[in-house]
Amino acid sequence: MENTASGTISKGKDERRKPVFQRCLFWDIDFDKLDYDKCANFIIERVFERGDVEDIRQCRRYYGDKKISDALTNAKWLLKETVYFAMAILKNELTDYRCYRLAQSNPQHWSY
């Protein structure tokens, strides 16, 4: 990042500050080897499923709402609370979520 008289200019994706998540969110993997760009969908899903408000803020700052929306709407499975929370933040429809559409074909598992 470069500071100028008019503000801060981002030099690209690699220059972004990595988010600081709680290590307990990723209890089942080696946290130190987590690649924030290659595993973006996994990280976004995990943070929205199990993270707190600060984790979600960090996630939104790093990935942006477009990337988060793409990851969550294409997730194969999410808790219904996570879907409703994401809908409120991202301002999209329930039918945009793949997990909801899949649940409709197997209604005994989920009740939306």
Backbone hydrogen bonds, N-H to C=O, Kabsch-Sander energy under -0.5 kcal/mol:
donor,donor_aa,acceptor,acceptor_aa,energy
2,E,9,I,-2.2
4,T,7,G,-3.1
7,G,4,T,-0.9
9,I,2,E,-2.7
10,S,8,T,-0.5
15,E,12,G,-0.9
16,R,13,K,-1.1
21,F,19,P,-0.7
25,L,22,Q,-1.4
26,F,23,R,-1.4
27,W,24,C,-1.0
29,I,26,F,-1.3
31,F,29,I,-1.1
33,K,30,D,-1.4
34,L,31,F,-1.3
36,Y,34,L,-0.7
39,C,35,D,-2.1
40,A,37,D,-1.0
43,I,39,C,-2.6
44,I,40,A,-2.9
45,E,41,N,-2.5
46,R,42,F,-2.4
47,V,43,I,-2.8
48,F,44,I,-2.4
49,E,45,E,-2.0
50,R,46,R,-2.8
51,G,47,V,-2.2
56,I,52,D,-2.2
57,R,53,V,-2.3
58,Q,54,E,-2.5
59,C,55,D,-2.3
60,R,56,I,-2.6
61,R,57,R,-2.4
62,Y,58,Q,-2.2
63,Y,59,C,-2.8
64,G,59,C,-0.6
64,G,60,R,-1.4
67,K,63,Y,-0.6
68,I,64,G,-2.0
69,S,65,D,-2.7
70,D,66,K,-2.3
71,A,67,K,-2.4
72,L,68,I,-2.8
73,T,69,S,-2.5
74,N,70,D,-1.1
75,A,72,L,-0.8
83,V,79,L,-2.0
84,Y,80,K,-2.4
85,F,81,E,-2.3
86,A,82,T,-2.8
87,M,83,V,-2.5
88,A,84,Y,-1.9
89,I,85,F,-2.0
90,L,86,A,-3.3
91,K,87,M,-1.6
92,N,87,M,-0.6
96,D,93,E,-1.4
97,Y,94,L,-1.6
98,R,73,T,-3.0
98,R,96,D,-0.5
99,C,75,A,-0.7
101,R,97,Y,-2.0
102,L,98,R,-2.7
103,A,99,C,-1.8
104,Q,100,Y,-1.6
105,S,101,R,-0.7
105,S,102,L,-0.8
106,N,103,A,-1.1
109,H,106,N,-1.6
110,W,106,N,-0.6
112,Y,110,W,-0.5
